[in-house]
């Protein structure tokens, strides 16, 4: 939606007052201090910072509805800017839409108003690393580029940096993509695993949300090894417009990166761990070349790129134990990649479990059974499902298993049981929300209690 049309609405409803809702409020108020705004939020106002409590109470052109009945204040005349985490299938939202309410999101407003180019990156795993890689390569090549979206501040905060020469790299979650009405100029789809089914209802709906990374106007770059992605684009005749990788033209072989079946540069000096990250480098290199970045600049930037925080992040060696923080691994598939990346014989202790999303842990348990892992620390609630999978395979007696609710107790135990010069890996294979605010808090607490021992 163009900004001029947005501001012509009689009243703008902000649904959800987390970071996105706060950014929406600031954005509207910078344009018009008198615009009528309605804010609907599940939490009570006194749960927010004093700054926001004071600001909202002073605003005379605002209607506040905070608390459990917040959705009852939706109306047919609303133009709703919805936060990505609020499920659009909630009955009150569906009912308001049927009666005439319009639904949009900050990512829509952003993409509809920028003059620069947009690069959207999605995937069940690897989108943060790939987005950051693309940003780093373009930055090294002298481009005016910004990294935004699911990885940092809300996208609307970056609209002030827009110009015809600007490039915006957006990490886009399935929640954000489901809310979009138009794709970015360049779409990158790096992986697809079963995830977020509590939000999207089923795998088909989750996949459909991801497909909104592109349409027929988009330059699409996707990972061909994921057959579901490849089959979709072939079936829908996008194939000729797409650039694929992990195929016969663009691939990694013998630690060299190949584009158009030509060897470009070696990957033997890279800092990132894991074959999946080499694939992310391949995707980022393809995008960088689309924007005219030279080969030597790409190679240098890739060699200087380090793991992002909470993604196979080496915390360090403490008391003769090597610690890795991979808290961002929130699916079994991503934990499998982490274990493979760290060479199985070096991992002695692994920390698993979190919010239960009914994942299948068979492949993960099989990989653990083939490794030298001896100790398993569990967090609820998916710990029960993983434990039952281990039990079903008759492997319970092989492992030293302990269940925890607090990270400090868990880390203390890891120091006690992990062998000298071996790895203790936090890679839960499950979301964090049951025991922690998010995967960042989970990883930060892990690092905090390790460093207490230094």
VEXDREN-2710 file (C-alpha; in Angstrom, 1 decimal):
% VEXDREN-2710
k/r/px/py/pz
1/UNK/0.0/0.0/0.0
2/UNK/1.3/3.4/-1.0
3/UNK/1.9/5.8/1.9
4/UNK/-0.6/8.4/0.6
5/UNK/-3.3/5.8/0.4
6/UNK/-2.5/4.5/3.9
7/UNK/-2.7/8.0/5.4
8/UNK/-6.1/8.6/3.7
9/UNK/-7.7/5.8/5.8
10/UNK/-10.2/7.2/8.4
11/UNK/-8.5/5.2/11.1
12/UNK/-5.5/2.9/11.1
13/UNK/-5.6/-0.1/13.4
14/UNK/-2.3/-1.5/14.7
15/UNK/-2.8/-5.1/15.7
16/UNK/0.0/-6.2/18.1
17/UNK/2.3/-3.8/19.9
18/UNK/5.6/-5.5/19.9
19/UNK/8.5/-4.2/17.9
20/UNK/6.5/-4.2/14.6
21/UNK/3.5/-2.4/16.2
22/UNK/5.7/0.1/17.9
23/UNK/7.5/0.8/14.6
24/UNK/4.2/1.2/12.9
25/UNK/3.0/3.7/15.5
26/UNK/6.3/5.7/15.2
27/UNK/6.1/5.7/11.4
28/UNK/2.5/7.0/11.3
29/UNK/3.2/9.7/13.9
30/UNK/6.2/11.0/12.1
31/UNK/3.9/11.7/9.1
32/UNK/0.8/12.9/10.9
33/UNK/0.5/13.6/14.7
34/UNK/-3.3/13.9/14.4
35/UNK/-4.0/10.7/12.5
36/UNK/-6.6/8.5/14.2
37/UNK/-5.0/5.3/15.4
38/UNK/-6.4/2.3/17.2
39/UNK/-4.0/-0.1/19.0
40/UNK/-5.1/-3.7/19.9
41/UNK/-2.7/-5.7/22.0
42/UNK/-3.2/-8.8/24.1
43/UNK/-0.8/-7.7/26.9
44/UNK/-1.9/-5.0/29.4
45/UNK/-0.4/-1.6/28.9
46/UNK/1.5/-1.7/32.2
47/UNK/3.6/-4.6/30.8
48/UNK/5.3/-2.2/28.4
49/UNK/8.2/0.2/29.0
50/UNK/7.3/3.4/30.9
51/UNK/8.3/5.4/27.8
52/UNK/5.4/3.7/25.8
53/UNK/2.9/4.0/28.6
54/UNK/3.6/7.7/28.9
55/UNK/3.6/8.3/25.1
56/UNK/0.3/6.5/24.4
57/UNK/-1.5/8.1/27.4
58/UNK/-0.5/11.6/26.1
59/UNK/-1.7/10.8/22.5
60/UNK/-5.2/12.4/22.1
61/UNK/-5.8/10.8/18.7
62/UNK/-5.5/7.2/19.8
63/UNK/-7.9/4.5/20.9
64/UNK/-6.3/1.9/23.2
65/UNK/-7.5/-1.7/23.7
66/UNK/-5.0/-3.7/25.8
67/UNK/-5.9/-7.0/27.4
68/UNK/-7.4/-10.4/26.7
69/UNK/-10.4/-9.0/24.9
70/UNK/-8.4/-6.9/22.5
71/UNK/-9.6/-8.7/19.3
72/UNK/-13.3/-7.9/20.1
73/UNK/-12.5/-4.3/19.0
74/UNK/-11.8/-5.2/15.4
75/UNK/-14.3/-3.7/13.1
76/UNK/-15.3/-3.9/9.4
77/UNK/-14.0/-0.4/8.7
78/UNK/-10.5/-1.1/9.9
79/UNK/-7.3/-0.9/7.9
80/UNK/-5.2/-3.3/10.0
81/UNK/-1.4/-3.3/10.1
82/UNK/-0.9/-6.8/11.6
83/UNK/2.3/-7.9/13.4
84/UNK/3.7/-11.1/11.8
85/UNK/3.3/-13.3/14.9
86/UNK/-0.4/-12.8/15.1
87/UNK/-2.1/-15.6/13.2
88/UNK/-4.5/-14.3/10.4
89/UNK/-6.7/-17.4/10.8
90/UNK/-7.8/-16.3/14.3
91/UNK/-11.7/-16.3/14.0
92/UNK/-12.0/-12.6/15.0
93/UNK/-9.6/-11.5/12.3
94/UNK/-11.3/-13.8/9.7
95/UNK/-14.7/-12.4/10.6
96/UNK/-13.5/-8.7/10.4
97/UNK/-12.0/-9.4/6.9
98/UNK/-15.2/-11.0/5.7
99/UNK/-17.1/-7.9/6.8
100/UNK/-14.7/-5.6/4.9
101/UNK/-11.7/-4.9/7.0
102/UNK/-8.4/-4.7/5.1
103/UNK/-5.3/-6.4/6.3
104/UNK/-1.7/-5.3/5.6
105/UNK/1.8/-5.5/7.2
106/UNK/4.9/-3.3/7.4
107/UNK/6.7/-5.4/4.9
108/UNK/3.9/-4.6/2.4
109/UNK/4.1/-0.9/3.0
110/UNK/7.9/-1.0/2.8
111/UNK/8.1/-2.9/-0.5
112/UNK/5.3/-0.8/-2.1
113/UNK/7.1/2.4/-1.4
114/UNK/10.8/1.9/-1.9
115/UNK/12.6/3.1/-5.1
116/UNK/15.6/0.9/-4.5
117/UNK/16.0/-2.8/-5.1
118/UNK/14.9/-5.5/-2.7
119/UNK/16.4/-8.9/-2.1
120/UNK/14.3/-11.3/0.0
121/UNK/15.8/-14.4/1.6
122/UNK/13.7/-17.2/3.1
123/UNK/14.2/-20.8/4.1
124/UNK/13.4/-23.1/7.0
125/UNK/17.1/-22.9/7.9
126/UNK/20.0/-20.7/6.7
127/UNK/18.1/-17.5/5.8
128/UNK/19.9/-15.4/8.5
129/UNK/23.3/-16.5/7.4
130/UNK/22.5/-16.2/3.7
131/UNK/21.0/-12.7/4.2
132/UNK/24.1/-11.6/6.1
133/UNK/26.4/-13.1/3.5
134/UNK/24.6/-11.3/0.6
135/UNK/24.7/-8.0/2.6
136/UNK/28.5/-8.5/3.3
137/UNK/29.3/-9.2/-0.4
138/UNK/27.3/-6.2/-1.7
139/UNK/28.9/-4.0/1.0
140/UNK/32.4/-5.2/0.1
141/UNK/31.5/-4.4/-3.5
142/UNK/30.8/-0.7/-2.6
143/UNK/27.0/-0.9/-2.8
144/UNK/24.7/1.2/-0.7
145/UNK/23.0/-1.7/1.1
146/UNK/21.0/-2.4/4.3
147/UNK/20.2/-5.6/6.1
148/UNK/16.7/-5.7/7.6
149/UNK/13.6/-7.7/8.1
150/UNK/13.3/-10.7/10.4
151/UNK/17.0/-10.3/11.4
152/UNK/16.9/-6.9/13.0
153/UNK/14.7/-3.8/13.3
154/UNK/11.4/-3.7/11.5
155/UNK/11.7/-2.9/7.8
156/UNK/9.8/0.3/8.0
157/UNK/12.6/1.9/10.0
158/UNK/14.8/1.6/6.9
159/UNK/12.5/3.5/4.6
160/UNK/14.4/6.7/5.4
161/UNK/17.5/5.3/3.7
162/UNK/15.7/4.6/0.4
163/UNK/17.0/5.9/-2.9
164/UNK/17.1/4.6/-6.5
165/UNK/20.7/3.3/-5.7
166/UNK/19.8/1.6/-2.4
167/UNK/19.7/-2.2/-2.1
168/UNK/17.7/-3.7/0.8
169/UNK/18.4/-7.3/1.9
170/UNK/15.4/-8.7/3.7
171/UNK/15.3/-11.8/5.8
172/UNK/11.7/-13.0/5.4
173/UNK/10.0/-15.5/7.7
174/UNK/7.0/-17.5/6.6
175/UNK/4.9/-15.3/8.9
176/UNK/6.0/-12.2/7.0
177/UNK/5.7/-13.8/3.6
178/UNK/2.1/-14.9/4.3
179/UNK/1.3/-11.2/4.9
180/UNK/2.9/-9.9/1.7
181/UNK/1.0/-8.9/-1.4
182/UNK/4.1/-8.5/-3.5
183/UNK/7.5/-10.2/-3.6
184/UNK/10.9/-8.6/-3.6
185/UNK/12.8/-7.9/-6.8
186/UNK/15.2/-10.9/-6.1
187/UNK/14.0/-13.9/-4.2
188/UNK/16.3/-16.4/-2.6
189/UNK/14.9/-19.7/-1.1
190/UNK/17.6/-21.7/0.6
191/UNK/15.9/-24.7/2.3
192/UNK/12.6/-26.2/3.2
193/UNK/11.9/-28.4/6.2
194/UNK/8.7/-29.0/8.3
195/UNK/8.3/-26.1/10.7
196/UNK/5.9/-23.6/12.1
197/UNK/2.9/-26.0/11.7
198/UNK/1.3/-24.6/14.9
199/UNK/1.0/-21.3/13.0
200/UNK/0.3/-22.5/9.4
201/UNK/-1.9/-25.4/10.3
202/UNK/-0.2/-27.9/8.0
203/UNK/2.8/-28.4/5.7
204/UNK/1.0/-27.4/2.6
205/UNK/0.0/-24.0/4.1
206/UNK/3.6/-23.4/5.3
207/UNK/5.0/-24.2/1.9
208/UNK/2.4/-21.9/0.2
209/UNK/3.5/-19.0/2.4
210/UNK/7.1/-19.6/1.4
211/UNK/6.3/-19.5/-2.3
212/UNK/5.3/-15.8/-1.9
213/UNK/9.1/-15.1/-2.0
214/UNK/8.6/-14.8/-5.8
215/UNK/6.2/-14.3/-8.7
216/UNK/6.8/-14.0/-12.4
217/UNK/8.4/-10.6/-12.0
218/UNK/11.0/-11.9/-9.6
219/UNK/14.5/-13.0/-10.3
220/UNK/14.5/-16.2/-8.3
221/UNK/17.5/-18.1/-6.8
222/UNK/16.7/-21.4/-5.2
223/UNK/18.3/-24.6/-3.8
224/UNK/17.6/-27.4/-6.3
225/UNK/18.4/-30.2/-3.8
226/UNK/15.0/-29.5/-2.1
227/UNK/12.8/-31.5/-4.5
228/UNK/9.6/-29.9/-3.2
229/UNK/10.8/-26.4/-4.1
230/UNK/12.2/-27.6/-7.5
231/UNK/9.0/-29.5/-8.4
232/UNK/6.9/-26.4/-7.6
233/UNK/8.8/-24.1/-9.8
234/UNK/9.0/-26.6/-12.7
235/UNK/5.3/-27.3/-12.4
236/UNK/4.3/-23.6/-12.4
237/UNK/6.7/-22.8/-15.3
238/UNK/8.9/-20.6/-13.3
239/UNK/11.8/-22.8/-14.0
240/UNK/13.2/-20.9/-17.0
241/UNK/13.2/-17.6/-15.0
242/UNK/15.0/-19.1/-12.0
243/UNK/18.6/-19.6/-11.2
244/UNK/19.2/-22.9/-9.4
245/UNK/22.1/-24.1/-7.4
246/UNK/23.2/-27.5/-6.2
247/UNK/22.8/-28.6/-9.8
248/UNK/25.1/-29.4/-12.7
249/UNK/25.9/-25.7/-13.3
250/UNK/26.2/-24.1/-9.8
251/UNK/27.7/-26.3/-7.2
252/UNK/30.5/-27.0/-4.6
253/UNK/33.1/-29.7/-5.4
254/UNK/36.4/-30.6/-3.7
255/UNK/36.0/-27.4/-1.7
256/UNK/35.8/-25.2/-4.8
257/UNK/32.8/-23.0/-5.7
258/UNK/31.6/-23.4/-9.3
259/UNK/29.3/-21.1/-11.2
260/UNK/28.1/-21.9/-14.7
261/UNK/30.2/-25.0/-14.5
262/UNK/33.4/-22.9/-14.1
263/UNK/35.6/-23.0/-11.0
264/UNK/35.6/-19.6/-9.3
265/UNK/37.5/-19.9/-6.1
266/UNK/38.5/-22.2/-3.2
267/UNK/36.6/-22.4/0.1
268/UNK/39.5/-23.9/2.1
269/UNK/40.0/-20.6/4.0
270/UNK/36.4/-20.0/5.1
271/UNK/35.5/-19.6/8.7
272/UNK/31.9/-20.9/8.5
273/UNK/31.4/-24.5/9.5
274/UNK/29.2/-27.1/7.7
275/UNK/28.3/-28.1/4.2
276/UNK/25.0/-26.2/4.5
277/UNK/26.9/-23.0/4.9
278/UNK/28.9/-23.7/1.8
279/UNK/25.5/-23.9/0.0
280/UNK/24.5/-20.6/1.6
281/UNK/27.8/-19.1/0.2
282/UNK/26.9/-20.4/-3.2
283/UNK/23.5/-18.7/-3.1
284/UNK/25.0/-15.4/-1.9
285/UNK/27.7/-15.5/-4.6
286/UNK/25.0/-15.9/-7.3
287/UNK/23.2/-12.9/-6.0
288/UNK/26.3/-10.8/-5.7
289/UNK/27.2/-11.5/-9.3
290/UNK/23.7/-10.4/-10.4
291/UNK/24.6/-7.1/-8.9
292/UNK/28.0/-6.9/-10.6
293/UNK/30.3/-7.7/-7.7
294/UNK/33.7/-9.0/-8.9
295/UNK/35.0/-12.5/-8.1
296/UNK/38.0/-11.4/-6.0
297/UNK/35.8/-9.2/-3.9
298/UNK/33.3/-12.0/-3.3
299/UNK/36.1/-14.5/-2.3
300/UNK/37.7/-12.0/0.1
301/UNK/34.4/-11.2/1.8
302/UNK/33.4/-14.8/2.1
303/UNK/36.7/-15.7/3.7
304/UNK/36.3/-12.9/6.3
305/UNK/32.7/-13.8/7.1
306/UNK/32.2/-15.5/10.5
307/UNK/29.3/-17.5/12.0
308/UNK/26.4/-15.4/13.2
309/UNK/25.6/-15.4/16.9
310/UNK/23.7/-18.5/18.0
311/UNK/24.4/-20.3/14.8
312/UNK/27.3/-22.8/15.3
313/UNK/28.9/-20.0/17.3
314/UNK/32.1/-21.1/19.0
315/UNK/31.9/-19.9/22.5
316/UNK/35.4/-21.0/23.3
317/UNK/37.4/-23.6/25.2
318/UNK/36.7/-23.4/29.0
319/UNK/38.1/-25.9/31.5
320/UNK/39.4/-28.1/28.6
321/UNK/35.9/-28.3/27.1
322/UNK/35.0/-26.8/23.7
323/UNK/31.5/-25.1/23.7
324/UNK/29.4/-24.3/20.7
325/UNK/26.2/-22.3/20.8
326/UNK/23.7/-23.3/18.1
327/UNK/20.6/-22.1/19.8
328/UNK/19.1/-21.0/16.5
329/UNK/18.7/-24.6/15.5
330/UNK/15.0/-25.0/16.2
331/UNK/14.2/-28.0/14.0
332/UNK/15.7/-31.6/14.0
333/UNK/17.0/-31.0/10.5
334/UNK/19.1/-28.0/11.6
335/UNK/20.5/-29.9/14.5
336/UNK/21.5/-32.7/12.2
337/UNK/23.4/-30.2/10.1
338/UNK/25.2/-28.9/13.2
339/UNK/26.2/-32.3/14.3
340/UNK/27.6/-33.1/10.9
341/UNK/29.4/-29.8/10.7
342/UNK/31.3/-30.4/13.9
343/UNK/32.6/-33.9/12.9
344/UNK/30.7/-36.4/15.0
345/UNK/33.6/-38.0/16.8
346/UNK/34.4/-34.7/18.6
347/UNK/31.0/-34.1/20.2
348/UNK/30.7/-35.6/23.7
349/UNK/27.6/-33.8/25.0
350/UNK/24.6/-32.4/23.2
351/UNK/21.7/-30.2/24.6
352/UNK/18.4/-30.9/23.1
353/UNK/14.7/-30.1/23.5
354/UNK/12.3/-27.2/23.8
355/UNK/8.8/-26.4/22.7
356/UNK/7.0/-29.4/21.4
357/UNK/5.9/-29.0/17.8
358/UNK/5.4/-32.7/17.0
359/UNK/8.6/-33.0/15.0
360/UNK/9.8/-36.4/13.9
361/UNK/13.1/-37.0/15.6
362/UNK/14.0/-40.4/13.9
363/UNK/16.7/-39.1/11.7
364/UNK/18.3/-37.0/14.5
365/UNK/18.4/-39.9/16.9
366/UNK/19.8/-42.2/14.2
367/UNK/22.6/-39.7/13.6
368/UNK/23.3/-39.4/17.3
369/UNK/23.5/-43.2/17.6
370/UNK/26.1/-43.3/14.8
371/UNK/28.2/-40.6/16.6
372/UNK/30.4/-40.7/19.7
373/UNK/28.0/-38.6/21.7
374/UNK/27.8/-40.0/25.3
375/UNK/25.8/-37.3/27.2
376/UNK/22.4/-35.8/26.4
377/UNK/20.9/-32.9/28.3
378/UNK/17.1/-32.4/27.8
379/UNK/14.8/-29.4/28.1
380/UNK/11.0/-29.8/28.0
381/UNK/8.6/-30.5/26.3
382/UNK/10.0/-32.1/23.2
383/UNK/12.4/-34.0/25.5
384/UNK/9.7/-36.6/25.9
385/UNK/9.4/-37.2/22.2
386/UNK/13.2/-37.4/21.7
387/UNK/13.5/-39.7/24.7
388/UNK/10.8/-42.0/23.4
389/UNK/12.5/-42.2/20.0
390/UNK/15.8/-43.2/21.8
391/UNK/13.9/-45.7/23.8
392/UNK/12.2/-47.2/20.8
393/UNK/15.6/-47.9/19.3
394/UNK/16.8/-49.6/22.5
395/UNK/19.5/-47.0/23.1
396/UNK/18.6/-45.5/26.5
397/UNK/21.4/-47.4/28.3
398/UNK/24.0/-46.1/25.9
399/UNK/23.7/-42.5/27.0
400/UNK/24.1/-40.5/30.2
401/UNK/20.8/-38.6/30.1
402/UNK/19.6/-35.7/32.4
403/UNK/16.5/-33.5/32.2
404/UNK/16.7/-29.8/33.1
405/UNK/14.5/-26.7/33.5
406/UNK/17.2/-24.2/34.1
407/UNK/20.2/-23.4/31.9
408/UNK/22.6/-22.8/34.8
409/UNK/22.0/-26.3/36.2
410/UNK/22.4/-27.7/32.7
411/UNK/25.7/-26.0/32.0
412/UNK/27.0/-27.1/35.4
413/UNK/26.2/-30.7/34.5
414/UNK/27.9/-30.3/31.1
415/UNK/31.1/-29.2/32.8
416/UNK/30.9/-32.3/35.0
417/UNK/30.3/-34.9/32.3
418/UNK/32.0/-33.7/29.1
419/UNK/35.4/-35.3/28.4
420/UNK/38.5/-33.2/28.1
421/UNK/39.1/-31.7/24.6
422/UNK/35.6/-32.7/23.5
423/UNK/32.7/-30.6/22.4
424/UNK/29.6/-29.6/24.3
425/UNK/27.0/-28.5/21.7
426/UNK/23.8/-26.6/22.4
427/UNK/21.6/-27.4/19.3
428/UNK/18.1/-28.0/20.7
429/UNK/16.2/-29.1/17.5
430/UNK/13.2/-27.4/19.0
431/UNK/11.9/-23.8/19.5
432/UNK/12.8/-22.0/22.8
433/UNK/9.5/-20.4/23.8
434/UNK/8.5/-22.9/26.6
435/UNK/11.5/-22.2/28.8
436/UNK/13.0/-19.0/27.3
437/UNK/11.7/-15.8/25.6
438/UNK/13.4/-16.7/22.4
439/UNK/16.4/-18.6/21.0
440/UNK/18.6/-15.5/21.6
441/UNK/17.9/-15.6/25.4
442/UNK/18.5/-19.4/25.4
443/UNK/21.9/-19.0/23.7
444/UNK/22.9/-15.9/25.8
445/UNK/22.2/-17.8/29.0
446/UNK/24.2/-20.7/27.8
447/UNK/27.2/-18.4/27.1
448/UNK/26.7/-16.5/30.3
449/UNK/27.0/-19.6/32.5
450/UNK/29.9/-21.0/30.6
451/UNK/31.8/-17.8/31.0
452/UNK/31.2/-17.8/34.8
453/UNK/33.6/-20.7/34.8
454/UNK/36.4/-18.8/33.0
END
